[in-house]
Amino acid sequence: MRTRADDGPRITGTKQWITNGSHAHTFLVFARDPERASAFVVRRGAAGFKVTREEEKMGLNSSSTADLSFEDSPAERLGVKGAGLRIAFQTLDAGRIGIAAQAVGIAQAALDVAAAYAQERHAFGRPIGGFGAIQQKLADMQTEIEAARALVWRAARLKEGGKPHSVEGAQAKLFASRVARHWTGEAIQVLGGYGYTKEFPVERYYRDAKVTEIYEGTSEIQRLVIARALLGEAAREV
């Protein structure tokens, strides 16, 4: 983290990969203060603040992803000085449940399209849903989506009840994102050539699914969270 705050507090630095950065009016910014991270609020229109770049992405094209710049920009401190990492990690715990739910939704949408197509598309005189290969694929797809949904609900219930949910959120995101990425690809396979075109939405679901394995902590980070909770200090040995 290179963005810094002075005693103003005023923020100087840059931030990347900011969702809705081109449109938001309130920004939560983490900065060194002076060495430990603190959290701050910066308002759109503040002196020295500007949007410097809009990313062109593989998927999620309806969502803005921007780079921001702060040059001695006035800010408001959020929480206690030096508590930025604690605030960030608490946000991640909840955010991962949301991304897992997003992944389930993408996968479910792909299943809905694939199942409908399998009933409507005919080959050799009958719907392709009558072929065992298609049935097996769709059955596995639905089963794994339901398993992912159950993990999301479990993590959400713990959060709603005010109970620890770091591991459960990580498990939900790890599994649901993998399900979404894999089965959106298989939905394209069910549709064949049509799945590769923009006439059907499964190609977009495929592109949108990949990012669920990346943001709010990559799948590799989720495995670290899970392993460290499972193995304790042994998992922290260098």
Legacy VTK file of the C-alpha trace (Angstrom):
# vtk DataFile Version 3.0
C-alpha trace
ASCII
DATASET POLYDATA
POINTS 238 float
0.000 0.000 0.000
1.618 3.225 -1.182
-1.254 5.687 -0.739
-0.545 7.888 2.271
-2.491 10.160 4.618
-1.259 13.152 6.593
-2.734 14.643 9.731
-5.235 16.765 7.768
-6.284 14.151 7.028
-5.449 14.484 3.352
-4.854 11.594 0.948
-2.167 11.285 -1.726
-1.771 8.255 -3.983
-3.549 6.076 -6.533
-6.005 3.157 -6.415
-6.781 0.531 -9.053
-9.645 -1.870 -9.824
-12.304 0.291 -8.158
-15.780 -1.065 -8.876
-18.149 1.720 -9.971
-15.281 4.182 -9.517
-16.466 6.286 -12.458
-19.921 6.755 -10.930
-19.620 6.624 -7.126
-19.948 9.727 -4.987
-18.424 8.312 -1.791
-15.133 6.396 -1.646
-13.717 4.264 1.154
-9.942 4.674 0.911
-7.221 2.782 2.813
-3.921 4.610 3.294
-0.742 4.506 5.414
-1.233 6.727 8.448
1.756 7.189 8.804
2.793 3.505 8.635
-0.190 1.445 9.764
-3.223 1.503 7.473
-6.255 3.593 8.363
-9.618 3.926 6.610
-10.912 7.219 5.218
-13.904 8.555 3.337
-13.312 10.784 0.307
-16.170 12.504 -1.521
-16.447 12.970 -5.278
-15.529 16.526 -6.165
-12.844 16.752 -3.479
-9.799 18.786 -4.474
-7.099 16.662 -6.091
-9.408 13.715 -6.792
-9.927 12.384 -10.315
-10.773 9.242 -12.260
-7.747 8.446 -14.419
-8.698 5.288 -16.319
-11.660 3.063 -17.142
-10.715 -0.601 -17.600
-11.887 -2.634 -20.596
-12.667 -6.087 -19.211
-13.352 -9.590 -20.493
-16.670 -9.706 -18.621
-18.877 -7.693 -16.263
-19.059 -5.019 -18.912
-22.095 -3.400 -17.326
-19.977 -2.616 -14.243
-17.477 0.229 -14.186
-13.923 -0.595 -13.063
-11.723 2.472 -12.723
-8.375 3.813 -11.519
-8.448 6.775 -9.140
-5.902 9.430 -8.228
-5.705 11.502 -5.022
-3.433 14.532 -4.706
-3.606 16.062 -1.239
-7.355 15.320 -1.255
-9.365 16.156 1.905
-10.725 13.073 3.681
-12.682 12.011 6.756
-11.245 9.366 9.044
-13.377 6.229 9.434
-12.909 4.364 12.696
-9.806 4.389 14.868
-6.412 5.419 13.534
-4.444 2.349 12.448
-7.533 0.100 12.241
-7.683 0.015 8.452
-6.693 -3.620 7.976
-9.218 -4.813 10.547
-11.961 -2.859 8.773
-10.833 -4.202 5.381
-10.775 -7.829 6.511
-14.227 -7.529 8.077
-15.480 -6.174 4.763
-13.877 -9.074 2.890
-15.536 -11.689 5.105
-18.973 -10.395 4.164
-18.071 -9.524 0.590
-16.984 -13.077 -0.157
-20.470 -14.337 0.638
-21.869 -11.857 -1.851
-19.459 -12.954 -4.580
-20.310 -16.599 -3.880
-23.997 -15.752 -4.284
-23.176 -13.968 -7.537
-21.372 -17.083 -8.783
-24.372 -19.263 -7.924
-26.654 -16.895 -9.802
-24.467 -16.946 -12.908
-24.284 -20.743 -12.860
-28.041 -21.070 -12.326
-28.729 -18.758 -15.266
-26.488 -20.905 -17.458
-28.283 -24.065 -16.319
-31.679 -22.526 -17.078
-30.627 -21.730 -20.643
-28.955 -25.112 -21.205
-31.913 -27.107 -19.838
-34.411 -25.160 -21.951
-32.276 -25.604 -25.054
-31.917 -29.349 -24.406
-35.701 -29.669 -24.467
-36.195 -27.557 -27.600
-33.249 -28.527 -29.810
-33.850 -31.688 -31.839
-31.280 -34.026 -33.351
-31.898 -37.392 -35.018
-35.620 -36.930 -34.544
-35.747 -36.185 -30.805
-34.770 -33.485 -28.260
-31.076 -33.590 -27.377
-32.183 -33.827 -23.734
-33.062 -37.414 -24.555
-29.406 -38.313 -24.990
-27.581 -39.698 -21.981
-24.514 -37.474 -22.408
-26.645 -34.339 -22.111
-28.649 -35.742 -19.199
-25.502 -36.615 -17.262
-24.021 -33.160 -17.844
-27.130 -31.295 -16.733
-27.663 -33.546 -13.701
-24.108 -32.899 -12.471
-24.492 -29.206 -13.181
-27.669 -28.875 -11.137
-26.268 -30.936 -8.257
-23.109 -28.850 -7.913
-25.057 -25.598 -8.158
-27.330 -26.734 -5.317
-24.270 -27.682 -3.246
-22.774 -24.233 -3.867
-26.064 -22.589 -2.921
-26.151 -24.524 0.354
-22.629 -23.289 1.234
-23.686 -19.705 0.507
-26.773 -19.996 2.688
-24.741 -21.511 5.532
-22.252 -18.628 5.478
-25.043 -16.060 5.191
-26.908 -17.531 8.172
-23.770 -17.312 10.309
-23.190 -13.694 9.320
-26.823 -12.796 9.918
-26.595 -14.397 13.357
-23.502 -12.405 14.267
-21.301 -15.517 14.383
-17.792 -16.025 12.921
-18.020 -16.761 9.217
-14.558 -16.192 7.726
-13.941 -19.843 6.857
-17.496 -20.529 5.739
-17.452 -17.462 3.484
-14.140 -18.574 1.992
-15.480 -22.087 1.390
-18.618 -20.743 -0.261
-16.669 -18.439 -2.557
-14.038 -21.052 -3.421
-16.578 -23.697 -4.390
-19.266 -21.490 -5.964
-16.785 -19.624 -8.169
-15.306 -22.898 -9.409
-18.799 -24.243 -10.114
-19.714 -21.086 -12.034
-16.560 -21.052 -14.130
-16.741 -24.761 -15.010
-20.440 -25.150 -15.661
-20.902 -21.999 -17.706
-18.346 -23.560 -20.054
-20.307 -26.791 -20.120
-23.522 -24.873 -20.813
-21.836 -23.539 -23.951
-21.001 -27.155 -24.822
-24.666 -28.159 -24.536
-25.653 -25.397 -26.963
-22.841 -26.292 -29.339
-22.104 -23.622 -31.951
-24.986 -21.463 -30.754
-23.390 -21.316 -27.316
-20.355 -19.643 -28.831
-22.454 -16.868 -30.365
-24.047 -13.817 -28.785
-27.493 -15.038 -29.852
-27.630 -16.852 -26.489
-26.408 -15.386 -23.184
-24.256 -18.316 -22.037
-21.105 -16.880 -23.640
-21.575 -13.801 -21.431
-22.152 -15.940 -18.341
-18.877 -17.733 -19.148
-16.979 -14.436 -19.351
-18.644 -13.041 -16.227
-17.994 -16.173 -14.162
-14.208 -16.032 -14.307
-13.848 -12.913 -12.203
-15.599 -14.588 -9.266
-12.411 -16.645 -8.858
-10.378 -13.428 -8.651
-11.944 -10.506 -6.785
-12.617 -10.328 -3.029
-9.596 -12.633 -2.755
-8.493 -15.180 -5.342
-9.293 -18.872 -5.026
-5.718 -19.399 -3.848
-6.303 -16.952 -0.976
-9.552 -18.718 -0.031
-7.606 -21.982 0.275
-5.095 -20.274 2.566
-7.883 -18.975 4.810
-9.435 -22.438 5.012
-6.128 -24.268 5.551
-4.906 -21.921 8.264
-8.145 -22.323 10.194
-7.905 -26.091 9.817
-4.201 -26.530 10.618
-3.489 -23.619 12.952
0.178 -22.694 13.439
1.360 -25.592 11.307
-0.046 -23.845 8.240
1.933 -20.697 9.056
5.361 -22.317 9.055
7.700 -20.866 6.440
LINES 1 239
238 0 1 2 3 4 5 6 7 8 9 10 11 12 13 14 15 16 17 18 19 20 21 22 23 24 25 26 27 28 29 30 31 32 33 34 35 36 37 38 39 40 41 42 43 44 45 46 47 48 49 50 51 52 53 54 55 56 57 58 59 60 61 62 63 64 65 66 67 68 69 70 71 72 73 74 75 76 77 78 79 80 81 82 83 84 85 86 87 88 89 90 91 92 93 94 95 96 97 98 99 100 101 102 103 104 105 106 107 108 109 110 111 112 113 114 115 116 117 118 119 120 121 122 123 124 125 126 127 128 129 130 131 132 133 134 135 136 137 138 139 140 141 142 143 144 145 146 147 148 149 150 151 152 153 154 155 156 157 158 159 160 161 162 163 164 165 166 167 168 169 170 171 172 173 174 175 176 177 178 179 180 181 182 183 184 185 186 187 188 189 190 191 192 193 194 195 196 197 198 199 200 201 202 203 204 205 206 207 208 209 210 211 212 213 214 215 216 217 218 219 220 221 222 223 224 225 226 227 228 229 230 231 232 233 234 235 236 237
